[in-house]
Amino acid sequence: MKYRVRLDLPLDNETDAKALIVYAKKLSAKATSINEGKDNEEIAFIDYEICGHDSGVACKKIERVEIRRL
């Protein structure tokens, strides 16, 4: 059994967002993907974006970290 944490936290402050990404990357060393390498794999990830929903524009991906062990 695994424990899954999902977050979607729009933040007003870039400093806070970067601090959260740094913390998440450190914790990602303890994370695992589920069924990695199989047809039904679920790869753990961290997405960092500039969100444009409040101004009617698309989000812009800054970085994506995928947690893979294979």
C-alpha positions as CSV (number, residue, x, y, z in Angstrom):
1,M,0.0,0.0,0.0
2,K,1.2,3.5,-0.8
3,Y,0.2,6.9,0.5
4,R,-0.5,9.5,-2.2
5,V,-0.3,13.3,-1.8
6,R,-1.6,15.5,-4.6
7,L,-1.3,19.3,-4.5
8,D,-2.4,22.1,-6.8
9,L,-1.5,25.3,-5.0
10,P,-1.6,28.5,-6.9
11,L,0.6,30.9,-5.0
12,D,0.8,34.7,-5.4
13,N,4.5,34.8,-4.5
14,E,7.3,33.3,-6.7
15,T,9.6,32.9,-3.7
16,D,7.0,30.7,-2.0
17,A,6.5,28.7,-5.1
18,K,10.2,28.1,-5.6
19,A,10.6,27.1,-1.9
20,L,7.8,24.5,-2.3
21,I,9.4,23.1,-5.4
22,V,12.8,22.8,-3.7
23,Y,11.1,21.0,-0.7
24,A,9.1,18.7,-3.1
25,K,12.3,17.8,-5.0
26,K,14.0,16.8,-1.7
27,L,11.1,14.6,-0.8
28,S,10.9,13.1,-4.3
29,A,14.0,11.0,-3.4
30,K,11.6,9.0,-1.1
31,A,8.9,8.7,-3.7
32,T,8.2,5.9,-6.0
33,S,6.3,5.4,-9.2
34,I,3.6,2.7,-9.4
35,N,4.1,-0.2,-11.7
36,E,7.0,1.5,-13.5
37,G,7.8,-0.1,-16.8
38,K,4.5,-1.9,-17.1
39,D,1.5,-1.1,-19.3
40,N,-0.4,0.3,-16.3
41,E,2.4,2.5,-14.9
42,E,1.8,5.7,-13.0
43,I,4.8,7.9,-12.9
44,A,5.1,10.2,-10.0
45,F,5.8,13.8,-10.9
46,I,6.2,17.4,-9.9
47,D,5.0,20.2,-12.2
48,Y,6.0,23.8,-11.8
49,E,4.0,26.3,-13.9
50,I,3.1,29.9,-14.3
51,C,-0.7,29.9,-14.0
52,G,-2.6,32.2,-16.3
53,H,-6.2,31.1,-15.5
54,D,-6.9,34.3,-13.6
55,S,-6.0,36.4,-16.7
56,G,-7.5,34.1,-19.3
57,V,-4.3,32.7,-20.8
58,A,-2.8,29.2,-20.8
59,C,-0.5,28.0,-18.1
60,K,3.2,28.0,-19.0
61,K,5.2,25.0,-17.8
62,I,8.5,25.9,-16.2
63,E,9.7,22.5,-15.1
64,R,8.5,18.9,-14.8
65,V,10.3,16.4,-12.6
66,E,9.4,12.7,-13.1
67,I,10.3,10.2,-10.5
68,R,11.7,7.1,-12.2
69,R,13.8,4.4,-10.7
70,L,14.3,2.1,-13.8
